[in-house]
Amino acid sequence: MFSDQQSLITAVNQVMPFGKYAGRKLLQLPEPYLVWFHGKGFPEGKLGEQLALMYEIKLNGLEKMLEPLLDKK
């Protein structure tokens, strides 16, 4: 799915474009929101792939390890 470091950095810093958490970076989305998406189905395309990755990251407790990748803007 994500074969290189830049893709991971991009996914972590992608801004949620819609919904209750619009404007938040994907890594900063609450786990229950990602679990809801997992149950309902992720959107098609790149955003869906990135959300699925964030779900796996949160499910496995890896978000703290990836926080240094967040842009500080």
N, C-alpha and C positions, 0 to 999 in steps of 0.2 A: 504494500500500500504506500508507505512513505519510505523511500529508499535512500534518502540522503538527509544530512543534517539541516540543510537549508529548508527543506520541506517541513521538518519538525518545528523549526523556529517560526516559519510562516504560519503553521497551524496553531501554535501556542499563542501567537500575536494576532490572529485573525479576529476581527470584531464581529460580534453577533449582529446581523443586519436587521433582525425583526424580533417581534415578541416581547414578552415581559422583561427580558434581559438585553434588549437591543442596546448596543453601545459598549457592552462588556467584552473583554477579550475572552476567547473560548476557554482558556485555562482557568479563568476566574468564574466560570459558570458554576452554580451549585450542583453538587452531585445528584440530588433528587430530580433536577430539571433534565439532566442527561439520562437518568434512569427512565424518566417519562418518555423521552424521545426514543430510547431503546425499545420500549414497549409499544409505542405507536408507529415507529419506523422513522429512520433518519431521512431528511430530504435527499433528493437525487443530486448527483454531481459532487463537486469538490467540497462544498460546505458539509454535505452529508458525511463524506469520508473523514473530514476533519472533526466533526462532532462525534463520530464513532470512535475515532482515536482518543479524543478527550474522555469519552466514557471509559475506555479501557485503561487509560492513565489513572483516572479517579478510582475505578474499581480496584486497581492494584496498588493504590496508595502512593503513586509516584509523582504527584503534583509538586510536592516540596522540592524534589530533585530538579524539576524543570523551571521553577520560579526564577532562577537567575537568567533564563532565556527571555523573560519578558522585557520588552522595550519600556523604558522608564518615561516615555512621553506622555 
